[in-house]
Amino acid sequence: MSNRPLSALPSVDRVLQQDASMVLVAQHGRAAVTTAVRGVLAELRAAKTPELGAADAVLARAAENLARSSRPSLRPVFNLTGTVVHTNFGRAQLAEEAIEAMAAAARDPVNLEYDLETGKRGERDAHVEEILCRLTGAEAATVVNNNAAALLLVLSTLAARREVPVSRGELIEIGGSFRLPELMARSGCRLREVGTTNRTHLSDFADAVGPKTGLLLKVHASNYAIEGFTAAVAEADLARLCRERKLPFVVDLGSGTLIDLRRFGLPHEPTAEESLAQGADIVTFSGDKLLGGPQAGIIVGRADLLARMRRNPLRRALRVDKLTLAALGAVLRLYLDPDRLAERVPVLRMLARPQGEIRAMAERLRPLLEKALGPESTVEVIGCESQIGSGALPTQRIASAGLGIRPGGDRIAAALRRLPVPVIGRIHQGALILDLRCLRDEAGFAAQLSQLTRL
Ligand SMILES: *Cc1c(COP(=O)(O)O)cnc(C)c1O
C-alpha cells in the first residue's frame, strides 16, 4: 500500500483526460461522467484511501457507478417462487396482444374520450364496457385503478354515512395494507359486523338490516380458508334478502375470473357471471389477477347503480389511463375465443402447464445449473407445488416440478439475485427451490448461468 497523501488524488480533469473517458462521455454525457468522477474522488477522500486514487482506477470506479445508476430500477426477473400471480413481481404478465395494444396507444393520439361517429366527446369506459357486459351478462361496467379503488367507489357511492353489514368471517386483510374495515371507514360507511368468524347465518344479516343500512357486501375469502364447523350465507340468499329490503347487493370477488377454470384442469373459482346470476347487483374484481390483464379494478352490474358511480367525483381520481384500457380491452377480446385462451394469456398458460412438461425442462436445466454452481452444490430435479397467488384458491396447490439446490440455499439465492436477469426462488428447509412452472424463457435462463461463478 502506498503512502500517497490525500492531496495526491488526481484532479477531475486529470481523470477525464484519459482516453477511456471518451467512451463513457459518449454513453452517459459529460455532466454525468464529471459528477461520477467527482463522487468517486470524494469517496476516496472521505475514506482516507488515496492509495486507490490512480486516475485509471478512479475512472473505472466511476464507470461502474454510472452503469449501476443508469440501469432501470424496475427490471425483468425470473419468478421461480412457484406463486404464479405474485403481487411483488407485478402480478399478471400480459398477452402479446395486450402489449401491442399498449404500445400503439402509447405512441399515438387515441380516441380515448372521443366518439368517432359523432365527432363529440366520448366516454373512456366505452372501450371496454360492451365486452365486459358480454362476458359477464352485466348491464353496465366501469374500470378503475384496482379492485381496492373499485370497492372504495362502490361503497362511497352507494353507502356513504350508512351501515354495511359484513360477516365476521370476511373481514379480510390482503397483503400490502388492504384491510377491509379500514377501507370501509375511508369510504364513509359504517361497518356492522355480523355472525362469527366461523359461522354466519342469513338471520344474522336479516337482524342487522334496518333503516340505516346502505347495502349488503359479500367478500370472497381470497387468501385464507375457514375450515371445520363453518357456515356462510349463499349469494342467492343474500340477494333475496336485499331484494326484499330494497338494498343493493355487492360481491367483491377479489381475483374473480371470466371463465370456468375447470376447463384448464384447475379447481373452480367463482366467476363474475355466476355472482350476477345469483342475484348480485354489483360485482368487483381485479384485472391483474386470474383475468391475466393489467392492474385494474372492474365493476360490473346494474346500470342505474353504475350511473351513480359515474357521477361520483372520486371516479375521476380513480380512473385508468389509455394504456390500461388498451391492454384490458385486448385481453378481454381474447376471452371471446375460450379455446385459444390458455395459449394466449400467460397466467392461464402457466397455470395449465402440465407437470411433465415442467419436469422435462428441469431435467434439461439440472446439469447446466450444477456445472455453473461448481462442486460444492448438488442440484436435484424435484416435484413441488405451485399456487395461484394473489388470493385465488388459497388452499389449492398445483403439482409442479423444479430444481432443489443445497447446501447453502441462502448464499446461492443471493448469487442468483445478482444475475443480469435476477432469479428468485424460495427457501425450503435450507434448500433453494426453483419452481419452473413460470419459466418461459428457458434459453435466456440457461444463457446467463455461466456468470454465476463470478458472483
Ligand atoms: C386482491 C383483492 C382485493 C384488492 O384488489 P387489488 O386489485 O389488489 O386492489 C380486494 N378484495 C379481495 C377479496 C381480493 O382478493
The ligand as an SDF file (V2000), in Angstrom:
LIG
                    3D

 15 15  0  0  0  0  0  0  0  0999 V2000
  -56.9220   -8.8020   -4.2020 C   0  0  0  0  0  0  0  0  0  0  0  0
  -58.2020   -8.4580   -3.5280 C   0  0  0  0  0  0  0  0  0  0  0  0
  -58.5960   -7.1270   -3.3600 C   0  0  0  0  0  0  0  0  0  0  0  0
  -57.7190   -5.9940   -3.7780 C   0  0  0  0  0  0  0  0  0  0  0  0
  -57.5900   -5.9530   -5.1490 O   0  0  0  0  0  0  0  0  0  0  0  0
  -56.4410   -5.0360   -5.8140 P   0  0  0  0  0  0  0  0  0  0  0  0
  -56.6980   -5.1820   -7.2840 O   0  0  0  0  0  0  0  0  0  0  0  0
  -55.1510   -5.5910   -5.3760 O   0  0  0  0  0  0  0  0  0  0  0  0
  -56.6610   -3.6530   -5.3350 O   0  0  0  0  0  0  0  0  0  0  0  0
  -59.8080   -6.8780   -2.7570 C   0  0  0  0  0  0  0  0  0  0  0  0
  -60.5940   -7.8710   -2.3310 N   0  0  0  0  0  0  0  0  0  0  0  0
  -60.2480   -9.1680   -2.4680 C   0  0  0  0  0  0  0  0  0  0  0  0
  -61.1850  -10.2210   -1.9600 C   0  0  0  0  0  0  0  0  0  0  0  0
  -59.0400   -9.5130   -3.0720 C   0  0  0  0  0  0  0  0  0  0  0  0
  -58.6870  -10.7880   -3.2170 O   0  0  0  0  0  0  0  0  0  0  0  0
  1  2  1  0
  2  3  1  0
  2 14  2  0
  3  4  1  0
  3 10  2  0
  4  5  1  0
  5  6  1  0
  6  7  2  0
  6  8  1  0
  6  9  1  0
 10 11  1  0
 11 12  2  0
 12 13  1  0
 12 14  1  0
 14 15  1  0
M  END
$$$$
